[in-house]
Amino acid sequence: MNRIIYGIIALAVLGLASQLFHNPWSLIRSVLIIAVVVGIVYLIYKRLTKDKPEKKEQRAFLKAARQSKKRQKSTKAKRDNVANFSLAKSAKKSKIRKKSEANLTVIEGKKNKKKNRASF
């Protein structure tokens, strides 16, 4: 089996060498055409796989992460601007619990329904 593969490779090298000596412009043109075709196929493949929604959860996570970074930057900038004033004020007052910025929702389930465990 390996001899067949080596034979095909040897014939390919021999054909390329022959074409290089007899008609070099044809060899260059064929190599460029092959490179362009492979490049176009690669770009089409990447375009089709990129636009396909692989994981909606991943996109939602990335969106939430970007929003969280924006919020952290804005709160950090506010803290830096009034750092001295807030330090003096916080020393006087006790800590006030802030409302969470996370948007949480309650999913209602079947809390009142009891299972009939004797039927198992």
Long-range contacts (C-beta under 8 A, 24 or more apart in sequence): 71-101
